[in-house]
Amino acid sequence: IGGAMACTFFEAMEFETGESLVEDDRVDMAEDLIERAGFRLTLPHDAMVAPSIEEASSAHAVKRDAIPEDEAMLDIGPDSAASYARAILTAKTIVWNGPMGVFEKPPLDAGTMAVARAMAEATAKGATTIVGGGDSAAAVEQAGLSNQMSHVSTGGGASLEFLEGKKLPGVECLDEQER
């Protein structure tokens, strides 16, 4: 878990989230997921923070429990990016839905680019890599790595629903045409 979603989990863990985006209506759900998942839930250890996206050049790394109250988490930190990359390189199947930070604004793209590079390397080593969602697809395109992923889809929600086994009208229509 990374990006803005991580801040909702941090809030559930009672960490200071400062000016970060937190989905207040999802904090209880995040707390429940933390309890159920235990150690299998991967969250950032550190964060890149700045007063605002416009002040990206002043971004600096802090531990996840030390986000200043007047700043926002705008990317995963360098330790987290390295940790996520190591985890990706040991996996046989990787599903990525959502960037790690504000990838459109350097230096807040570092976490997302680290994940994209690790996924490309994992693909080259035989892993199946699935990128779902318009922002994630745009990020791997920005990194010049789209053609190094197994699958890239701009349908983020639809990709997740497909993985859940839900029926998708467009896919159903194609299946019917094949019959």
N, CA, C and O atoms as a DFTB+ gen file, in Angstrom:
716 C
 N C O
     1  1       0.851      -1.175       0.000
     2  2       0.000       0.000       0.000
     3  2       0.892       1.231       0.000
     4  3       1.861       1.318       0.754
     5  1       0.551       2.166      -0.848
     6  2       1.315       3.403      -0.932
     7  2       0.404       4.540      -1.330
     8  3      -0.820       4.418      -1.284
     9  1       0.998       5.632      -1.715
    10  2       0.228       6.781      -2.159
    11  2      -0.684       7.315      -1.082
    12  3      -0.448       7.114       0.109
    13  1      -1.722       7.995      -1.509
    14  2      -2.652       8.618      -0.571
    15  2      -3.337       7.586       0.317
    16  3      -3.674       7.881       1.464
    17  1      -3.546       6.376      -0.205
    18  2      -4.206       5.342       0.582
    19  2      -3.434       5.035       1.863
    20  3      -4.036       4.726       2.892
    21  1      -2.109       5.118       1.806
    22  2      -1.292       4.827       2.985
    23  2      -1.643       5.758       4.138
    24  3      -1.601       5.347       5.298
    25  1      -1.985       6.993       3.838
    26  2      -2.292       7.965       4.899
    27  2      -3.544       7.581       5.678
    28  3      -3.629       7.835       6.880
    29  1      -4.508       6.976       5.010
    30  2      -5.701       6.505       5.710
    31  2      -5.314       5.401       6.689
    32  3      -5.842       5.338       7.799
    33  1      -4.394       4.534       6.278
    34  2      -3.907       3.487       7.181
    35  2      -3.109       4.096       8.330
    36  3      -3.229       3.649       9.470
    37  1      -2.298       5.110       8.039
    38  2      -1.542       5.786       9.101
    39  2      -2.492       6.406      10.124
    40  3      -2.245       6.345      11.328
    41  1      -3.565       6.995       9.643
    42  2      -4.571       7.575      10.540
    43  2      -5.168       6.478      11.422
    44  3      -5.376       6.685      12.618
    45  1      -5.441       5.316      10.834
    46  2      -5.974       4.188      11.602
    47  2      -4.973       3.704      12.653
    48  3      -5.362       3.171      13.692
    49  1      -3.690       3.892      12.373
    50  2      -2.634       3.500      13.313
    51  2      -2.329       4.621      14.313
    52  3      -1.412       4.513      15.126
    53  1      -3.119       5.699      14.234
    54  2      -2.997       6.863      15.113
    55  2      -1.678       7.608      14.955
    56  3      -1.160       8.175      15.918
    57  1      -1.135       7.607      13.734
    58  2       0.045       8.413      13.415
    59  2      -0.429       9.794      12.974
    60  3      -1.531       9.946      12.447
    61  1       0.405      10.781      13.192
    62  2       0.138      12.132      12.681
    63  2       0.202      12.076      11.157
    64  3       1.169      11.559      10.597
    65  1      -0.811      12.601      10.487
    66  2      -0.824      12.612       9.023
    67  2      -0.748      14.030       8.459
    68  3      -0.752      14.214       7.242
    69  1      -0.680      15.022       9.330
    70  2      -0.535      16.403       8.881
    71  2      -1.622      16.817       7.914
    72  3      -2.809      16.612       8.164
    73  1      -1.201      17.403       6.804
    74  2      -2.117      17.881       5.771
    75  2      -2.368      16.831       4.684
    76  3      -2.928      17.145       3.633
    77  1      -1.955      15.589       4.937
    78  2      -2.098      14.509       3.953
    79  2      -3.562      14.197       3.683
    80  3      -4.431      14.415       4.528
    81  1      -3.811      13.683       2.491
    82  2      -5.151      13.239       2.132
    83  2      -5.484      11.987       2.939
    84  3      -4.768      10.988       2.868
    85  1      -6.559      12.043       3.698
    86  2      -7.039      10.906       4.482
    87  2      -8.516      10.731       4.162
    88  3      -9.284      11.693       4.200
    89  1      -8.907       9.515       3.851
    90  2     -10.320       9.228       3.622
    91  2     -10.936       8.884       4.973
    92  3     -10.909       7.730       5.400
    93  1     -11.489       9.887       5.640
    94  2     -12.019       9.708       6.991
    95  2     -13.069       8.604       7.072
    96  3     -13.161       7.904       8.081
    97  1     -13.856       8.449       6.017
    98  2     -14.897       7.426       6.025
    99  2     -14.342       6.016       5.810
   100  3     -15.101       5.047       5.829
   101  1     -13.027       5.890       5.606
   102  2     -12.397       4.584       5.397
   103  2     -11.421       4.204       6.519
   104  3     -10.798       3.144       6.460
   105  1     -11.285       5.050       7.524
   106  2     -10.324       4.783       8.597
   107  2     -10.694       3.507       9.352
   108  3      -9.817       2.698       9.653
   109  1     -11.978       3.312       9.663
   110  2     -12.396       2.095      10.371
   111  2     -12.105       0.853       9.543
   112  3     -11.664      -0.165      10.076
   113  1     -12.352       0.935       8.240
   114  2     -12.060      -0.197       7.364
   115  2     -10.557      -0.484       7.351
   116  3     -10.149      -1.645       7.384
   117  1      -9.742       0.556       7.303
   118  2      -8.289       0.380       7.322
   119  2      -7.852      -0.278       8.624
   120  3      -7.002      -1.169       8.621
   121  1      -8.428       0.156       9.724
   122  2      -8.108      -0.430      11.028
   123  2      -8.442      -1.921      11.038
   124  3      -7.661      -2.733      11.534
   125  1      -9.594      -2.275      10.494
   126  2     -10.008      -3.677      10.418
   127  2      -9.045      -4.483       9.545
   128  3      -8.673      -5.602       9.899
   129  1      -8.645      -3.921       8.415
   130  2      -7.699      -4.619       7.534
   131  2      -6.349      -4.822       8.214
   132  3      -5.727      -5.872       8.056
   133  1      -5.896      -3.834       8.962
   134  2      -4.629      -3.961       9.689
   135  2      -4.717      -5.110      10.682
   136  3      -3.797      -5.921      10.778
   137  1      -5.815      -5.184      11.417
   138  2      -5.998      -6.254      12.403
   139  2      -6.062      -7.621      11.737
   140  3      -5.466      -8.579      12.230
   141  1      -6.779      -7.721      10.624
   142  2      -6.930      -9.011       9.948
   143  2      -5.683      -9.445       9.200
   144  3      -5.368     -10.634       9.169
   145  1      -4.969      -8.508       8.597
   146  2      -3.816      -8.859       7.758
   147  2      -2.544      -9.053       8.563
   148  3      -1.685      -9.846       8.179
   149  1      -2.412      -8.349       9.664
   150  2      -1.214      -8.477      10.488
   151  2       0.040      -8.133       9.714
   152  3       0.091      -7.116       9.021
   153  1       1.046      -8.973       9.830
   154  2       2.349      -8.703       9.216
   155  2       2.317      -8.781       7.694
   156  3       3.253      -8.314       7.046
   157  1       1.280      -9.351       7.110
   158  2       1.227      -9.493       5.653
   159  2       0.866      -8.199       4.937
   160  3       0.895      -8.146       3.707
   161  1       0.532      -7.177       5.674
   162  2       0.173      -5.889       5.090
   163  2       1.423      -5.016       5.024
   164  3       2.040      -4.723       6.048
   165  1       1.785      -4.609       3.823
   166  2       2.990      -3.798       3.642
   167  2       2.609      -2.330       3.517
   168  3       1.873      -1.932       2.614
   169  1       3.127      -1.544       4.439
   170  2       2.905      -0.097       4.442
   171  2       4.252       0.607       4.394
   172  3       5.262       0.028       4.795
   173  1       4.286       1.843       3.910
   174  2       5.556       2.573       3.868
   175  2       6.163       2.752       5.265
   176  3       5.449       2.947       6.249
   177  1       7.491       2.680       5.324
   178  2       8.230       2.935       6.571
   179  2       8.521       4.423       6.706
   180  3       8.662       4.947       7.811
   181  1       8.607       5.091       5.563
   182  2       8.932       6.510       5.536
   183  2       8.125       7.184       4.433
   184  3       7.502       6.525       3.601
   185  1       8.154       8.505       4.448
   186  2       7.339       9.273       3.506
   187  2       8.102      10.508       3.053
   188  3       8.910      11.070       3.792
   189  1       7.828      10.912       1.828
   190  2       8.322      12.198       1.331
   191  2       7.217      13.210       1.608
   192  3       6.079      13.041       1.168
   193  1       7.561      14.253       2.334
   194  2       6.570      15.256       2.722
   195  2       7.003      16.646       2.261
   196  3       8.188      16.930       2.087
   197  1       6.008      17.491       2.072
   198  2       6.228      18.896       1.709
   199  2       4.973      19.660       2.113
   200  3       3.926      19.054       2.339
   201  1       5.068      20.976       2.206
   202  2       3.881      21.763       2.556
   203  2       2.757      21.637       1.527
   204  3       1.579      21.719       1.877
   205  1       3.122      21.438       0.253
   206  2       2.122      21.308      -0.805
   207  2       2.792      20.730      -2.050
   208  3       4.019      20.661      -2.131
   209  1       1.985      20.321      -3.005
   210  2       2.515      19.817      -4.277
   211  2       3.307      20.920      -4.976
   212  3       4.340      20.657      -5.591
   213  1       2.820      22.142      -4.879
   214  2       3.501      23.271      -5.519
   215  2       4.900      23.490      -4.943
   216  3       5.755      24.090      -5.594
   217  1       5.129      23.009      -3.734
   218  2       6.429      23.161      -3.082
   219  2       7.187      21.831      -3.077
   220  3       7.889      21.508      -2.118
   221  1       7.035      21.074      -4.154
   222  2       7.657      19.753      -4.264
   223  2       9.167      19.803      -4.087
   224  3       9.761      18.863      -3.559
   225  1       9.787      20.880      -4.518
   226  2      11.246      20.981      -4.417
   227  2      11.730      20.988      -2.969
   228  3      12.909      20.747      -2.710
   229  1      10.834      21.262      -2.027
   230  2      11.224      21.246      -0.614
   231  2      10.911      19.909       0.063
   232  3      11.024      19.790       1.283
   233  1      10.520      18.907      -0.724
   234  2      10.174      17.596      -0.158
   235  2      11.376      16.983       0.558
   236  3      12.521      17.106       0.123
   237  1      11.072      16.326       1.658
   238  2      12.114      15.648       2.433
   239  2      11.520      14.398       3.069
   240  3      10.308      14.299       3.261
   241  1      12.387      13.453       3.390
   242  2      11.951      12.177       3.944
   243  2      11.815      12.259       5.459
   244  3      12.636      12.868       6.146
   245  1      10.752      11.628       5.962
   246  2      10.540      11.484       7.401
   247  2      10.028      10.070       7.662
   248  3       9.501       9.422       6.757
   249  1      10.181       9.594       8.884
   250  2       9.589       8.313       9.263
   251  2       8.069       8.440       9.198
   252  3       7.519       9.532       9.342
   253  1       7.404       7.312       8.981
   254  2       5.954       7.354       8.787
   255  2       5.193       7.888       9.996
   256  3       4.076       8.386       9.848
   257  1       5.770       7.794      11.172
   258  2       5.089       8.295      12.361
   259  2       5.556       9.703      12.750
   260  3       5.309      10.162      13.865
   261  1       6.235      10.382      11.815
   262  2       6.761      11.723      12.103
   263  2       6.396      12.731      11.015
   264  3       7.160      13.657      10.742
   265  1       5.236      12.553      10.399
   266  2       4.788      13.506       9.382
   267  2       4.419      14.808      10.097
   268  3       3.552      14.805      10.971
   269  1       5.063      15.914       9.739
   270  2       4.758      17.193      10.398
   271  2       3.307      17.604      10.165
   272  3       2.745      17.348       9.100
   273  1       2.711      18.239      11.162
   274  2       1.294      18.590      11.052
   275  2       1.011      19.634       9.982
   276  3      -0.135      19.785       9.558
   277  1       2.042      20.361       9.534
   278  2       1.831      21.382       8.500
   279  2       2.322      20.936       7.120
   280  3       2.461      21.753       6.210
   281  1       2.586      19.619       6.971
   282  2       3.027      19.084       5.678
   283  2       2.185      17.867       5.314
   284  3       1.454      17.328       6.145
   285  1       2.298      17.448       4.067
   286  2       1.529      16.311       3.581
   287  2       2.463      15.258       3.010
   288  3       3.502      15.574       2.431
   289  1       2.074      13.996       3.185
   290  2       2.789      12.907       2.520
   291  2       2.420      12.964       1.047
   292  3       1.242      12.931       0.691
   293  1       3.449      13.051       0.180
   294  2       3.204      13.170      -1.250
   295  2       3.874      12.058      -2.050
   296  3       3.719      11.989      -3.269
   297  1       4.618      11.187      -1.370
   298  2       5.253      10.027      -2.001
   299  2       5.734       9.115      -0.884
   300  3       5.903       9.548       0.255
   301  1       5.952       7.850      -1.220
   302  2       6.616       6.986      -0.255
   303  2       8.070       7.438      -0.169
   304  3       8.596       8.038      -1.105
   305  1       8.705       7.152       0.939
   306  2      10.089       7.560       1.126
   307  2      11.070       6.613       0.467
   308  3      10.678       5.559      -0.034
   309  1      12.350       6.981       0.462
   310  2      13.366       6.162      -0.205
   311  2      13.551       4.777       0.412
   312  3      13.793       3.815      -0.316
   313  1      13.442       4.652       1.734
   314  2      13.560       3.330       2.355
   315  2      12.404       2.432       1.926
   316  3      12.598       1.251       1.639
   317  1      11.207       2.999       1.884
   318  2      10.033       2.234       1.455
   319  2      10.143       1.840      -0.007
   320  3       9.818       0.710      -0.372
   321  1      10.599       2.761      -0.850
   322  2      10.756       2.458      -2.279
   323  2      11.713       1.286      -2.468
   324  3      11.448       0.389      -3.267
   325  1      12.820       1.292      -1.738
   326  2      13.790       0.194      -1.839
   327  2      13.196      -1.104      -1.308
   328  3      13.409      -2.165      -1.895
   329  1      12.459      -1.035      -0.211
   330  2      11.825      -2.217       0.368
   331  2      10.774      -2.797      -0.577
   332  3      10.711      -4.013      -0.763
   333  1       9.953      -1.940      -1.172
   334  2       8.935      -2.394      -2.116
   335  2       9.592      -3.032      -3.338
   336  3       9.126      -4.060      -3.829
   337  1      10.668      -2.428      -3.826
   338  2      11.370      -2.984      -4.990
   339  2      11.902      -4.378      -4.670
   340  3      11.788      -5.285      -5.495
   341  1      12.479      -4.559      -3.487
   342  2      12.981      -5.890      -3.095
   343  2      11.844      -6.905      -3.055
   344  3      12.000      -8.030      -3.529
   345  1      10.710      -6.516      -2.496
   346  2       9.560      -7.419      -2.417
   347  2       9.057      -7.785      -3.814
   348  3       8.736      -8.944      -4.077
   349  1       8.989      -6.813      -4.691
   350  2       8.533      -7.053      -6.065
   351  2       9.443      -8.054      -6.759
   352  3       8.966      -8.933      -7.476
   353  1      10.736      -7.929      -6.555
   354  2      11.696      -8.799      -7.239
   355  2      11.657     -10.235      -6.743
   356  3      12.232     -11.115      -7.384
   357  1      10.995     -10.499      -5.621
   358  2      10.876     -11.877      -5.127
   359  2       9.538     -12.506      -5.499
   360  3       9.328     -13.697      -5.268
   361  1       8.634     -11.717      -6.070
   362  2       7.291     -12.204      -6.380
   363  2       7.214     -12.794      -7.785
   364  3       7.984     -12.432      -8.675
   365  1       6.276     -13.703      -7.957
   366  2       6.038     -14.302      -9.269
   367  2       4.889     -13.597      -9.996
   368  3       4.838     -13.592     -11.226
   369  1       3.974     -13.006      -9.235
   370  2       2.856     -12.252      -9.801
   371  2       2.720     -10.954      -9.020
   372  3       2.662     -10.965      -7.790
   373  1       2.669      -9.836      -9.736
   374  2       2.550      -8.529      -9.102
   375  2       1.395      -7.783      -9.748
   376  3       1.345      -7.643     -10.970
   377  1       0.466      -7.305      -8.930
   378  2      -0.644      -6.486      -9.396
   379  2      -0.450      -5.100      -8.792
   380  3      -0.348      -4.948      -7.575
   381  1      -0.402      -4.099      -9.656
   382  2      -0.183      -2.718      -9.199
   383  2      -1.356      -1.862      -9.624
   384  3      -1.663      -1.762     -10.812
   385  1      -2.018      -1.239      -8.647
   386  2      -3.142      -0.359      -8.925
   387  2      -2.976       0.910      -8.102
   388  3      -3.306       0.928      -6.916
   389  1      -2.479       1.949      -8.705
   390  2      -2.325       3.235      -8.034
   391  2      -0.878       3.602      -7.786
   392  3      -0.106       2.783      -7.287
   393  1      -0.498       4.835      -8.132
   394  2       0.883       5.274      -7.942
   395  2       1.241       5.420      -6.463
   396  3       0.365       5.476      -5.600
   397  1       2.528       5.479      -6.192
   398  2       3.037       5.611      -4.830
   399  2       3.033       7.050      -4.341
   400  3       3.143       7.308      -3.142
   401  1       2.904       7.983      -5.272
   402  2       2.915       9.396      -4.911
   403  2       2.496      10.248      -6.092
   404  3       1.919       9.752      -7.060
   405  1       2.788      11.514      -6.002
   406  2       2.433      12.474      -7.050
   407  2       3.495      12.366      -8.147
   408  3       4.383      13.211      -8.257
   409  1       3.384      11.308      -8.956
   410  2       4.423      10.981      -9.939
   411  2       4.566      12.033     -11.037
   412  3       5.582      12.071     -11.731
   413  1       3.574      12.868     -11.195
   414  2       3.635      13.902     -12.233
   415  2       4.576      15.047     -11.860
   416  3       4.890      15.891     -12.700
   417  1       5.025      15.079     -10.612
   418  2       5.781      16.230     -10.101
   419  2       7.086      15.767      -9.434
   420  3       7.091      15.429      -8.250
   421  1       8.194      15.754     -10.199
   422  2       9.476      15.417      -9.568
   423  2       9.774      16.400      -8.430
   424  3       9.429      17.576      -8.542
   425  1      10.385      15.962      -7.371
   426  2      10.951      14.645      -7.083
   427  2       9.956      13.671      -6.463
   428  3      10.350      12.620      -5.957
   429  1       8.670      14.013      -6.498
   430  2       7.651      13.169      -5.878
   431  2       7.311      11.944      -6.715
   432  3       6.388      11.199      -6.387
   433  1       8.052      11.737      -7.790
   434  2       7.863      10.579      -8.662
   435  2       8.775       9.415      -8.287
   436  3       8.637       8.327      -8.846
   437  1       9.696       9.619      -7.362
   438  2      10.736       8.623      -7.081
   439  2      10.174       7.274      -6.641
   440  3      10.640       6.236      -7.110
   441  1       9.189       7.268      -5.753
   442  2       8.617       6.007      -5.286
   443  2       7.927       5.249      -6.404
   444  3       8.117       4.043      -6.556
   445  1       7.130       5.952      -7.180
   446  2       6.417       5.333      -8.297
   447  2       7.395       4.803      -9.339
   448  3       7.214       3.699      -9.853
   449  1       8.425       5.575      -9.652
   450  2       9.411       5.136     -10.647
   451  2      10.200       3.929     -10.143
   452  3      10.538       3.049     -10.934
   453  1      10.500       3.869      -8.850
   454  2      11.203       2.712      -8.287
   455  2      10.354       1.452      -8.424
   456  3      10.868       0.387      -8.764
   457  1       9.059       1.575      -8.160
   458  2       8.156       0.433      -8.311
   459  2       8.071       0.028      -9.779
   460  3       8.113      -1.162     -10.089
   461  1       7.953       0.988     -10.680
   462  2       7.871       0.691     -12.117
   463  2       9.131      -0.029     -12.598
   464  3       9.040      -1.016     -13.328
   465  1      10.303       0.458     -12.193
   466  2      11.559      -0.189     -12.605
   467  2      11.659      -1.609     -12.047
   468  3      12.096      -2.521     -12.748
   469  1      11.259      -1.797     -10.801
   470  2      11.303      -3.134     -10.197
   471  2      10.344      -4.079     -10.914
   472  3      10.666      -5.248     -11.128
   473  1       9.176      -3.580     -11.283
   474  2       8.227      -4.429     -12.004
   475  2       8.768      -4.819     -13.370
   476  3       8.605      -5.965     -13.791
   477  1       9.406      -3.892     -14.069
   478  2      10.004      -4.210     -15.368
   479  2      11.092      -5.268     -15.198
   480  3      11.187      -6.201     -15.995
   481  1      11.907      -5.120     -14.164
   482  2      12.962      -6.104     -13.906
   483  2      12.362      -7.463     -13.551
   484  3      12.859      -8.498     -13.995
   485  1      11.298      -7.461     -12.755
   486  2      10.629      -8.711     -12.394
   487  2      10.047      -9.389     -13.632
   488  3      10.130     -10.610     -13.769
   489  1       9.461      -8.602     -14.531
   490  2       8.918      -9.154     -15.772
   491  2      10.027      -9.823     -16.575
   492  3       9.846     -10.923     -17.097
   493  1      11.166      -9.163     -16.672
   494  2      12.304      -9.711     -17.420
   495  2      12.784     -11.025     -16.816
   496  3      13.350     -11.865     -17.516
   497  1      12.558     -11.205     -15.513
   498  2      12.975     -12.435     -14.826
   499  2      11.878     -13.496     -14.825
   500  3      12.031     -14.547     -14.203
   501  1      10.759     -13.222     -15.526
   502  2       9.715     -14.227     -15.671
   503  2       8.466     -14.016     -14.845
   504  3       7.547     -14.831     -14.926
   505  1       8.393     -12.968     -14.060
   506  2       7.191     -12.702     -13.275
   507  2       6.084     -12.169     -14.182
   508  3       6.347     -11.608     -15.246
   509  1       4.852     -12.356     -13.742
   510  2       3.706     -11.762     -14.414
   511  2       3.399     -10.451     -13.712
   512  3       3.166     -10.426     -12.503
   513  1       3.401      -9.362     -14.472
   514  2       3.157      -8.038     -13.903
   515  2       1.912      -7.433     -14.531
   516  3       1.776      -7.372     -15.753
   517  1       1.014      -6.990     -13.674
   518  2      -0.254      -6.425     -14.119
   519  2      -0.365      -5.013     -13.561
   520  3      -0.323      -4.808     -12.348
   521  1      -0.506      -4.049     -14.453
   522  2      -0.665      -2.646     -14.069
   523  2      -2.100      -2.263     -14.388
   524  3      -2.525      -2.343     -15.540
   525  1      -2.853      -1.847     -13.369
   526  2      -4.249      -1.481     -13.565
   527  2      -4.523      -0.071     -13.105
   528  3      -4.115       0.322     -12.012
   529  1      -5.208       0.689     -13.926
   530  2      -5.589       2.051     -13.557
   531  2      -4.911       3.081     -14.423
   532  3      -3.757       2.922     -14.819
   533  1      -5.641       4.140     -14.711
   534  2      -5.126       5.188     -15.587
   535  2      -3.871       5.850     -15.069
   536  3      -2.943       6.096     -15.839
   537  1      -3.817       6.148     -13.765
   538  2      -2.625       6.795     -13.211
   539  2      -1.421       5.865     -13.246
   540  3      -0.319       6.289     -13.595
   541  1      -1.620       4.603     -12.889
   542  2      -0.503       3.647     -12.922
   543  2      -0.028       3.421     -14.349
   544  3       1.173       3.352     -14.606
   545  1      -0.975       3.306     -15.278
   546  2      -0.609       3.140     -16.688
   547  2       0.164       4.360     -17.180
   548  3       1.149       4.218     -17.905
   549  1      -0.276       5.555     -16.792
   550  2       0.434       6.782     -17.181
   551  2       1.831       6.818     -16.572
   552  3       2.775       7.295     -17.203
   553  1       1.962       6.319     -15.355
   554  2       3.270       6.317     -14.687
   555  2       4.260       5.393     -15.390
   556  3       5.413       5.770     -15.597
   557  1       3.824       4.181     -15.762
   558  2       4.760       3.279     -16.450
   559  2       5.061       3.794     -17.854
   560  3       6.147       3.557     -18.382
   561  1       4.116       4.488     -18.452
   562  2       4.362       5.127     -19.752
   563  2       5.393       6.245     -19.580
   564  3       6.333       6.353     -20.368
   565  1       5.215       7.069     -18.558
   566  2       6.159       8.151     -18.271
   567  2       7.566       7.594     -18.032
   568  3       8.558       8.209     -18.423
   569  1       7.641       6.438     -17.395
   570  2       8.933       5.802     -17.118
   571  2       9.514       5.127     -18.358
   572  3      10.666       4.694     -18.350
   573  1       8.713       5.038     -19.429
   574  2       9.164       4.366     -20.646
   575  2       9.209       2.855     -20.496
   576  3      10.000       2.183     -21.158
   577  1       8.350       2.315     -19.616
   578  2       8.408       0.887     -19.293
   579  2       7.126       0.122     -19.621
   580  3       7.015      -1.054     -19.275
   581  1       6.165       0.755     -20.275
   582  2       4.892       0.084     -20.567
   583  2       5.080      -1.239     -21.288
   584  3       4.419      -2.230     -20.978
   585  1       5.992      -1.242     -22.256
   586  2       6.197      -2.463     -23.044
   587  2       6.983      -3.525     -22.283
   588  3       7.210      -4.617     -22.803
   589  1       7.401      -3.216     -21.059
   590  2       8.134      -4.191     -20.259
   591  2       7.267      -4.792     -19.150
   592  3       7.782      -5.457     -18.250
   593  1       5.969      -4.562     -19.213
   594  2       5.017      -5.146     -18.265
   595  2       4.238      -6.236     -18.990
   596  3       4.072      -6.178     -20.209
   597  1       3.763      -7.225     -18.248
   598  2       2.970      -8.290     -18.871
   599  2       1.640      -7.755     -19.384
   600  3       1.227      -8.060     -20.503
   601  1       0.972      -6.955     -18.556
   602  2      -0.346      -6.418     -18.909
   603  2      -0.477      -5.008     -18.342
   604  3      -0.091      -4.749     -17.202
   605  1      -1.022      -4.102     -19.146
   606  2      -1.302      -2.737     -18.691
   607  2      -2.737      -2.413     -19.084
   608  3      -3.117      -2.553     -20.247
   609  1      -3.533      -1.977     -18.107
   610  2      -4.924      -1.607     -18.355
   611  2      -5.197      -0.261     -17.707
   612  3      -4.760      -0.005     -16.585
   613  1      -5.919       0.599     -18.414
   614  2      -6.291       1.886     -17.821
   615  2      -7.524       1.753     -16.932
   616  3      -7.900       2.706     -16.250
   617  1      -8.146       0.599     -16.933
   618  2      -9.332       0.366     -16.105
   619  2      -8.954      -0.100     -14.713
   620  3      -8.845      -1.303     -14.475
   621  1      -8.754       0.823     -13.796
   622  2      -8.327       0.473     -12.440
   623  2      -9.376      -0.294     -11.667
   624  3      -9.131      -1.414     -11.218
   625  1     -10.549       0.309     -11.510
   626  2     -11.626      -0.359     -10.785
   627  2     -12.054      -1.635     -11.480
   628  3     -12.306      -2.650     -10.831
   629  1     -12.137      -1.585     -12.793
   630  2     -12.523      -2.770     -13.560
   631  2     -11.476      -3.872     -13.424
   632  3     -11.823      -5.050     -13.341
   633  1     -10.206      -3.499     -13.400
   634  2      -9.142      -4.496     -13.226
   635  2      -9.294      -5.215     -11.896
   636  3      -9.172      -6.438     -11.824
   637  1      -9.561      -4.450     -10.842
   638  2      -9.722      -5.058      -9.521
   639  2     -10.970      -5.930      -9.462
   640  3     -10.950      -7.003      -8.860
   641  1     -12.054      -5.476     -10.083
   642  2     -13.273      -6.284     -10.113
   643  2     -13.045      -7.579     -10.879
   644  3     -13.549      -8.630     -10.482
   645  1     -12.294      -7.516     -11.965
   646  2     -11.972      -8.714     -12.736
   647  2     -11.193      -9.707     -11.874
   648  3     -11.471     -10.906     -11.894
   649  1     -10.214      -9.201     -11.115
   650  2      -9.430     -10.068     -10.237
   651  2     -10.280     -10.661      -9.119
   652  3      -9.995     -11.755      -8.632
   653  1     -11.331      -9.936      -8.711
   654  2     -12.257     -10.436      -7.694
   655  2     -13.176     -11.519      -8.253
   656  3     -13.867     -12.203      -7.498
   657  1     -13.182     -11.672      -9.574
   658  2     -14.044     -12.667     -10.195
   659  2     -15.414     -12.129     -10.567
   660  3     -16.303     -12.900     -10.929
   661  1     -15.598     -10.823     -10.482
   662  2     -16.881     -10.235     -10.855
   663  2     -17.021     -10.216     -12.372
   664  3     -16.032     -10.170     -13.103
   665  1     -18.261     -10.253     -12.826
   666  2     -18.533     -10.203     -14.259
   667  2     -18.464      -8.758     -14.737
   668  3     -19.040      -7.856     -14.129
   669  1     -17.751      -8.562     -15.832
   670  2     -17.634      -7.238     -16.436
   671  2     -18.425      -7.233     -17.739
   672  3     -18.218      -8.108     -18.580
   673  1     -19.324      -6.272     -17.927
   674  2     -20.177      -6.257     -19.122
   675  2     -19.397      -6.332     -20.429
   676  3     -19.792      -7.072     -21.331
   677  1     -18.308      -5.592     -20.554
   678  2     -17.524      -5.605     -21.792
   679  2     -16.900      -6.960     -22.068
   680  3     -16.876      -7.417     -23.210
   681  1     -16.394      -7.603     -21.025
   682  2     -15.784      -8.928     -21.178
   683  2     -16.862      -9.959     -21.470
   684  3     -16.665     -10.845     -22.302
   685  1     -18.001      -9.850     -20.794
   686  2     -19.118     -10.761     -21.039
   687  2     -19.551     -10.690     -22.504
   688  3     -19.809     -11.718     -23.131
   689  1     -19.629      -9.485     -23.039
   690  2     -20.028      -9.279     -24.430
   691  2     -19.039      -9.962     -25.377
   692  3     -19.444     -10.605     -26.345
   693  1     -17.755      -9.820     -25.096
   694  2     -16.733     -10.469     -25.926
   695  2     -16.826     -11.982     -25.823
   696  3     -16.686     -12.689     -26.822
   697  1     -17.065     -12.484     -24.600
   698  2     -17.216     -13.929     -24.411
   699  2     -18.399     -14.461     -25.210
   700  3     -18.315     -15.531     -25.812
   701  1     -19.506     -13.714     -25.216
   702  2     -20.695     -14.133     -25.951
   703  2     -20.429     -14.159     -27.451
   704  3     -20.938     -15.035     -28.150
   705  1     -19.643     -13.216     -27.955
   706  2     -19.327     -13.177     -29.380
   707  2     -18.487     -14.380     -29.791
   708  3     -18.599     -14.856     -30.921
   709  1     -17.649     -14.875     -28.886
   710  2     -16.803     -16.033     -29.199
   711  2     -17.615     -17.308     -29.305
   712  3     -17.216     -18.242     -30.001
   713  1     -18.754     -17.358     -28.620
   714  2     -19.563     -18.587     -28.592
   715  2     -20.312     -18.772     -29.840
   716  3     -21.041     -19.754     -29.982
